[in-house]
Amino acid sequence: MVRIGVLGCGRIGRMHAANIAAHPEARLAMVYDVDAGAAAEVGAAFGAEVAGSAEAVFASGAVDAVLVATATPTHADYIEMAVAAGKPVLCEKPIDLSLARVEACARAIAGKGVPVQLGFNRRFDPGHRAAREAVARGEIGDLHQVVITSRDPGMPPRSYYEVAGGLFRDMTIHDFDLARFMLGDEPVEVVAMGGRLIDPGLMEELGDHDTAMILLRTADGKQCHINNSRTAVYGYDQRVECLGTKGMVQSQNRRAHEMVRSTATATGIAEPALFFFIERYAEAFRAEIDAFLRVVRDGGEPEVGFEDGRRALVLAEAAYLSLAEGRVVKVSEVG
Ligand SMILES: NC(=O)c1ccc[n+]([C@@H]2O[C@H](COP(=O)([O-])OP(=O)(O)OC[C@H]3O[C@@H](n4cnc5c(N)ncnc54)[C@H](O)[C@@H]3O)[C@@H](O)[C@H]2O)c1
């Protein structure tokens, strides 16, 4: 049994805690949150010890590895503390909103040999992964284009935007990682268009965007298009399409069930897409815990690690530069 300490008992921390507690090869040993009530609730729900501080989790002999699901500005500090304590860490995205802080963290943990896995759960989605594997096996010939559609079901509250760090660093960061995964290659050029179509007043006031289209290109010319919206009324819209010389693969939306209704006025009426990330990516979140447990037990590099988190943030910064200057940006201009 791998004994795991979870830091952060909010929206996603609770879900991870539940997945760890239900896992046959893991035990939720300890939880911590600055909100003592949230930690007490999760600790009681899953029979885990409630730590009095983050330091207590990292120092505990009863914890083999940690999962960080706290607010974004704490991630880099907690990664450094976990690595210093020799505890493998699975940290939610993004590593930090500042590339300089991410690079300082990279220097602090370099050469310590402690695995750091990043919470890019979409790589573990069965459909997305099957699409990537089909591409890698050459089933669609030479890959030319990847299209990633990633739309949230609805706008989060204002308080969310105030700390999220902007659409590209908070939301598109998943798609930048997925683009690298699906392309099997590094984008070298980025061009981005951002929009304020859903709540123009709020987005203008906060300097954020609720709508975006981004194009990426690899050195050998493969193209990727990412489209984001903070509101898709039909549910969490998560689709990936890859086009190659011998065909196409698509990873589709998931629904509660696959019953399709046809009537006198319409055909093919299906359930809405599953509501949001916890439902849509349930299997992916469980599979990322499986992958983390393998790394903790057997060692080796995580399937998706710190450098993937850094590279996704570099693409986000390149997209912001493109937006600011209205031009195609070379990724090498940013980092
Ligand atoms: N992989 C995904 O799809 C996904 C989805 C949602 C959120 N996230 C990421 O997970 C993180 C948490 O998001 P959330 O939606 O659960 O937020 P949340 O606000 O619901 O929860 C964050 C929790 O962290 C706690 N916290 C804040 N500072 C802390 C500290 N210094 N030490 C311990 N606890 C602290 C808060 O009290 C809160 O309970 C964010 O970084 C977010 O980007 C990832």
The ligand as an SDF file (V2000), in Angstrom:
LIG
                    3D

 44 48  0  0  0  0  0  0  0  0999 V2000
   -6.6230   18.9200  -13.5780 N   0  0  0  0  0  0  0  0  0  0  0  0
   -7.7350   19.6040  -13.6660 C   0  0  0  0  0  0  0  0  0  0  0  0
   -8.5550   19.3890  -14.5440 O   0  0  0  0  0  0  0  0  0  0  0  0
   -8.0310   20.6600  -12.6420 C   0  0  0  0  0  0  0  0  0  0  0  0
   -9.3540   21.0360  -12.4140 C   0  0  0  0  0  0  0  0  0  0  0  0
   -9.6240   21.9790  -11.4290 C   0  0  0  0  0  0  0  0  0  0  0  0
   -8.5980   22.5610  -10.7240 C   0  0  0  0  0  0  0  0  0  0  0  0
   -7.3080   22.2140  -10.9840 N   0  0  0  0  0  0  0  0  0  0  0  0
   -6.2030   22.8420  -10.2370 C   0  0  0  0  0  0  0  0  0  0  0  0
   -6.2580   22.3690   -8.8950 O   0  0  0  0  0  0  0  0  0  0  0  0
   -5.9360   23.4210   -7.9860 C   0  0  0  0  0  0  0  0  0  0  0  0
   -7.0870   23.5620   -6.9780 C   0  0  0  0  0  0  0  0  0  0  0  0
   -8.2540   23.9160   -7.6820 O   0  0  0  0  0  0  0  0  0  0  0  0
   -9.7070   23.7620   -7.0170 P   0  0  0  0  0  0  0  0  0  0  0  0
  -10.6680   24.0290   -8.1160 O   0  0  0  0  0  0  0  0  0  0  0  0
   -9.7990   22.5020   -6.2480 O   0  0  0  0  0  0  0  0  0  0  0  0
   -9.6760   25.0130   -6.0140 O   0  0  0  0  0  0  0  0  0  0  0  0
  -10.4220   25.1800   -4.6230 P   0  0  0  0  0  0  0  0  0  0  0  0
  -10.3660   26.6320   -4.3170 O   0  0  0  0  0  0  0  0  0  0  0  0
  -11.7340   24.4880   -4.6280 O   0  0  0  0  0  0  0  0  0  0  0  0
   -9.4780   24.3870   -3.6000 O   0  0  0  0  0  0  0  0  0  0  0  0
   -8.1950   24.8280   -3.2570 C   0  0  0  0  0  0  0  0  0  0  0  0
   -7.9620   24.4580   -1.7970 C   0  0  0  0  0  0  0  0  0  0  0  0
   -6.6050   24.7840   -1.4690 O   0  0  0  0  0  0  0  0  0  0  0  0
   -6.6200   25.2960   -0.1370 C   0  0  0  0  0  0  0  0  0  0  0  0
   -5.3960   26.0560    0.0850 N   0  0  0  0  0  0  0  0  0  0  0  0
   -5.0810   27.3090   -0.3570 C   0  0  0  0  0  0  0  0  0  0  0  0
   -3.8450   27.6310    0.0300 N   0  0  0  0  0  0  0  0  0  0  0  0
   -3.3580   26.5750    0.7450 C   0  0  0  0  0  0  0  0  0  0  0  0
   -2.1390   26.3240    1.3920 C   0  0  0  0  0  0  0  0  0  0  0  0
   -1.1370   27.2230    1.4110 N   0  0  0  0  0  0  0  0  0  0  0  0
   -1.9750   25.1050    1.9780 N   0  0  0  0  0  0  0  0  0  0  0  0
   -2.9720   24.1860    1.9940 C   0  0  0  0  0  0  0  0  0  0  0  0
   -4.1690   24.4050    1.4150 N   0  0  0  0  0  0  0  0  0  0  0  0
   -4.3440   25.5780    0.7810 C   0  0  0  0  0  0  0  0  0  0  0  0
   -7.8820   26.1240   -0.0380 C   0  0  0  0  0  0  0  0  0  0  0  0
   -8.2810   26.3560    1.2870 O   0  0  0  0  0  0  0  0  0  0  0  0
   -8.8690   25.2440   -0.8180 C   0  0  0  0  0  0  0  0  0  0  0  0
   -9.5500   24.3310    0.0240 O   0  0  0  0  0  0  0  0  0  0  0  0
   -5.6870   24.6730   -8.8390 C   0  0  0  0  0  0  0  0  0  0  0  0
   -4.3150   24.8350   -8.9970 O   0  0  0  0  0  0  0  0  0  0  0  0
   -6.3380   24.3540  -10.1750 C   0  0  0  0  0  0  0  0  0  0  0  0
   -5.6650   24.9630  -11.2750 O   0  0  0  0  0  0  0  0  0  0  0  0
   -7.0100   21.2590  -11.9060 C   0  0  0  0  0  0  0  0  0  0  0  0
  1  2  1  0
  2  3  2  0
  2  4  1  0
  4  5  1  0
  4 44  2  0
  5  6  2  0
  6  7  1  0
  7  8  2  0
  8  9  1  0
  8 44  1  0
  9 10  1  0
  9 42  1  0
 10 11  1  0
 11 12  1  0
 11 40  1  0
 12 13  1  0
 13 14  1  0
 14 15  2  0
 14 16  1  0
 14 17  1  0
 17 18  1  0
 18 19  2  0
 18 20  1  0
 18 21  1  0
 21 22  1  0
 22 23  1  0
 23 24  1  0
 23 38  1  0
 24 25  1  0
 25 26  1  0
 25 36  1  0
 26 27  1  0
 26 35  1  0
 27 28  2  0
 28 29  1  0
 29 30  1  0
 29 35  2  0
 30 31  1  0
 30 32  2  0
 32 33  1  0
 33 34  2  0
 34 35  1  0
 36 37  1  0
 36 38  1  0
 38 39  1  0
 40 41  1  0
 40 42  1  0
 42 43  1  0
M  CHG  2   8   1  16  -1
M  END
$$$$
